[in-house]
Amino acid sequence: MGFRIRNHLRGRRIETANPTRNRNVANTTARSNRFLAMAKKPNLRKIVTEFRKGILDGSEPHRKCFMVCTPLVSYLNLCQIHCKLVRGSVGDHEHVWLELPEGEIIDPTASQFKTPEGTEMPEVFIGAKPEWYVSDEC
């Protein structure tokens, strides 16, 4: 079954004349949902990296966090990867990143910063929010 069809059918119960078939369709849908949930995490880095590459088009990420994160949050939510836009600061710099429901963050422009120890951050950071990332309170 194609990706579009599977997404279209996700969460819907398909009724047939055969009760055994109804149960099998429901089980298949549940298995598909579990598979999609497991598949999201490993592909997330690839999705974000490719998106970043397309938006930045070879330019440096410095001071472009809002430019990358704003369309990225919409795209990920459209892909059923739920996240929200967060404004805050990293050191003395204002910054924007994404936050997943589990509390992990996605920072597609992390490479513009260094850790407090002076180590380079990766191009795309996905993981627990570092202590030097401070969210603004609303």
C-alpha positions in Angstrom: 0.0 0.0 0.0 1.4 3.4 -1.0 2.4 6.0 1.6 -0.4 8.4 0.7 -3.0 5.7 0.9 -1.7 4.4 4.2 -1.7 7.9 5.7 -5.2 8.5 4.3 -6.5 5.3 5.9 -4.6 5.6 9.2 -7.0 5.6 12.1 -10.0 4.7 10.0 -11.7 1.3 10.3 -12.6 -0.2 7.0 -15.7 -2.3 7.1 -16.0 -5.4 5.0 -18.5 -8.3 4.9 -16.0 -10.5 6.6 -15.6 -9.8 10.4 -12.2 -11.6 10.4 -11.1 -9.2 7.7 -12.2 -6.2 9.7 -10.0 -7.3 12.6 -7.1 -7.8 10.3 -7.4 -4.4 8.8 -7.6 -2.8 12.2 -4.5 -4.8 13.3 -2.6 -3.8 10.1 -3.5 -0.1 10.7 -2.2 -0.3 14.3 1.0 -2.0 13.1 1.4 0.7 10.4 1.0 3.4 13.1 3.7 1.8 15.3 6.0 1.4 12.3 5.6 5.1 11.3 6.2 6.2 14.9 9.4 4.2 15.0 10.5 5.3 11.6 10.2 9.0 12.4 13.1 9.2 14.8 15.9 7.8 12.6 14.7 9.8 9.6 14.3 13.0 11.5 18.0 14.0 11.3 17.9 13.3 7.5 14.7 15.3 7.0 16.0 18.3 9.0 19.4 18.2 7.4 18.0 18.1 3.9 15.5 20.9 4.7 18.3 23.0 6.2 20.4 22.5 3.1 17.5 23.6 0.9 16.7 26.7 2.8 20.3 27.9 3.4 21.3 27.0 -0.2 25.0 26.9 0.7 25.0 30.0 2.9 26.1 30.1 6.5 23.4 29.6 9.2 24.5 32.6 11.3 21.5 34.7 12.4 19.2 32.5 10.2 17.5 30.3 12.9 14.1 31.9 12.5 14.3 31.7 8.7 15.0 28.0 8.9 12.8 27.0 11.9 9.6 28.8 10.9 8.9 26.8 7.7 10.5 23.7 9.2 8.0 23.5 12.1 5.1 23.6 9.6 6.7 21.0 7.4 7.4 18.6 10.3 3.9 19.0 11.7 2.5 18.3 8.2 4.6 15.1 8.3 3.0 14.1 11.6 6.2 14.9 13.6 4.7 17.2 16.1 6.9 20.0 17.4 6.7 23.7 18.4 8.7 26.8 17.8 10.7 28.0 20.8 12.3 31.4 21.3 15.1 31.9 23.7 18.8 32.5 23.9 22.1 30.7 23.6 24.7 32.6 25.6 24.3 36.3 24.7 22.5 35.6 21.4 18.8 35.4 20.7 17.9 32.1 19.1 15.0 30.0 17.8 14.7 26.2 17.8 12.1 23.5 17.8 10.9 21.4 20.7 9.3 17.9 20.4 6.6 16.8 22.8 9.1 14.5 24.7 11.1 17.6 25.5 14.0 17.0 23.1 14.9 19.9 20.8 15.8 20.2 17.1 18.2 23.0 16.3 18.8 23.1 12.5 21.3 26.0 12.9 23.2 24.7 15.9 26.6 25.0 14.0 26.6 28.8 14.6 27.3 28.1 18.3 30.0 26.5 20.4 29.5 24.7 23.6 30.6 26.5 26.8 33.8 24.3 26.6 34.5 25.7 23.2 33.6 22.6 21.1 31.8 23.1 17.8 28.1 22.1 17.7 26.9 19.9 14.9 25.1 21.3 11.9 21.9 19.9 13.2 21.4 19.2 16.9 18.6 16.8 18.0 18.5 15.7 21.6 18.0 16.8 25.2 18.1 20.6 25.5 21.6 21.7 26.6 21.7 23.7 29.8 23.1 26.8 27.9 19.9 26.9 25.8 17.5 29.2 27.7 13.8 29.4 26.7 12.0 32.7 27.0 9.1 32.6 29.3 5.8 33.8 27.8 
